[in-house]
Amino acid sequence: MINNDGSVLPGRPSIPVTSSPFVQSNLPTLPQDTFWGYCLFPLDVGAVICMLKDNVILKMIVVSSTLAWSSSAAYPFMSAAVNLKRKALALYALFLMYVSVGFLIIAID
């Protein structure tokens, strides 16, 4: 585990997270990873749908709807886990990650 000053506590596994000092989340690292996987599931479903069809317009519609689904799934978790003053920062970073995954889904045939 990592203290706020960056020192590592002995005897406990440590996985550093670069965004945690800025966002000040209440979740440890592994539950954060589980949460991100849960909220990325709609984009995974969209990627499977886009693999079956080769129409770019359809891909954009599917990715837009699954992006909205992922963002709406992430909002309650982030609202509960992050300080109220830092919620917009955390949601913005998460939304940018989802948008980049969405662009990859559209771009890759």
N, C-alpha and C positions, 0 to 999 in steps of 0.2 A: 504494500500500500504506500502511496506517496503522500507526504504531508503537504500542507499549503506552501511551505517554504521550499519544496522541491526535494527534501531529503526522503530517503527510502526507509520505511520501518523494517527491521529485521524479522525474518521468520514468516513473512507473508508474501505470496506472489504479487508481482507488480507489473502492470501493463500501462505504460504512460499514455495519456490522452492529451493531445496538444490543445484541444479546444476547451477543456475543463476549467482552466484558470480564467478564461474570458467569459464563459457562459455561467459558471458556478452552478453546476448541476447537482442535484441531490442523489443521483443514481450512480452506483459504482460502474466500472467499465463493462463488465459482462452483461448486466441487465440493459445497458445502453445498446450493446450490439444486438441483443435479442429484440429490443424495441425497433431498431433500424431494420432488421430483417423482417419483422412483422409488417412494418409500414412500407417496405419495398415490395411486398407480395403483389399488390395490384399492378405495379409496373412489370413484374414477372409475368403475370397473366396477359398483360398487353403485349409483351414481347413474344409470347407464344402465339397469340392471335396474329401479330404482324409477320411472324415467320410463315404462316399459312397463306397469306395474301401478299401480293406484290404491288398493290396500288398505294401510291404515296399519299393521296388524299385520305384514304381509309386509315393509313398508318398515323397521320397527323390527328385525325379524330379520335382514334383509339388511345394514342399516347396522351392527348389532352385530357380525355376523360379519366384515364388511369392516374394521371398526374394530380388531378383534382381529388380523386379518391385517396391517393397516398397522402396528400397534404391534409385532407380532412381527418384521416386516421391518425396522423402524427400530432395534430393540434391538442387533443385532450392529454396525451402523454407529456408533451412538452409543457403544457400549462401547469401540470401538477409537479413536474420534476425541476423546473427552472425558476429562479427568482423572478418575481413579477417585473422588475426593472430590466431584466435581461431576456425576457421572453421573445421580443421581436428579433433580437440578434440571433437567438437559437433557431427560431423558425425561418429566418432568412437564410441562414447557412444550410439548413436542412432542405429548404425549397430549391436552393441552387444545386445541391447534390441531386435532387430528384430531376431537375431540368436537364442536367448533364447526362443522367442515365436515359432520360427520354430522348435526347438528341442522338445518343448512341443507338437506341432502338430504331429510330427513323432512318439513320444513316446506313446501318449495316443491313445488307440484303440476306 
